[in-house]
Amino acid sequence: METKHPLGERTAARILDAAERCMGRFGLQRVSMNDVAVEAGVSRGTVYRYFPVREDLVAAVLERTAVAFVEASESRVDVGETLADQVAEAVLFVHGHRDDVEFTLRLPAGTDSLLAMLLSVHIEPLLEAWVDFWGPRLAAAAGRGELRPGLDHRQVGEWIVRLCFTFAVMPSVALDLSDEAAVRAFVRLHMGGVLA
């Protein structure tokens, strides 16, 4: 994707914004490059210059949403002083934002959220972005002596991400997920596998 020049970045963002609106009207499977070009006010050739195939455009919209989701979690996660606290805050963030309009693409056939779409169909960008997000936090936790020695930080990051998203997609039988204090205590209790 050509986005090195500021004008190119603005054009790409304009196309992605238009694609999101079109996906909201037509759905992920039915949106066309022509629909996006008309919505963005650019030629079809311009859309194809930035996104050679429709799948690239859909993937770019989903990746942008994944990055925005991860970035939005940062201020909440970094409130935690320890890794266990940070993971608990991440769990609360994911659970609390699973239906937010900010991360929702209303599809014509229903009310599927973009987060749900990322989790079920295009999870790779979200998983990659959030595993990368945990890298520096895990390094800091290791520096503080919180992690068991010898752990692969990338694997621990993926385990944290998988843990967080279970709270978005699975109900609980033993925990009131609306009780933030209880969720924090639950996460801290079960972090024992990675903590020193």
Secondary structure as GFF3:
##gff-version 3
##sequence-region A 1 196
A	DSSP	alpha_helix	6	26	.	.	.	ID=ss1
A	DSSP	alpha_helix	33	40	.	.	.	ID=ss2
A	DSSP	alpha_helix	44	50	.	.	.	ID=ss3
A	DSSP	alpha_helix	54	77	.	.	.	ID=ss4
A	DSSP	alpha_helix	83	97	.	.	.	ID=ss5
A	DSSP	three_ten_helix	101	103	.	.	.	ID=ss6
A	DSSP	alpha_helix	114	120	.	.	.	ID=ss7
A	DSSP	alpha_helix	123	143	.	.	.	ID=ss8
A	DSSP	alpha_helix	153	169	.	.	.	ID=ss9
A	DSSP	alpha_helix	180	189	.	.	.	ID=ss10
###
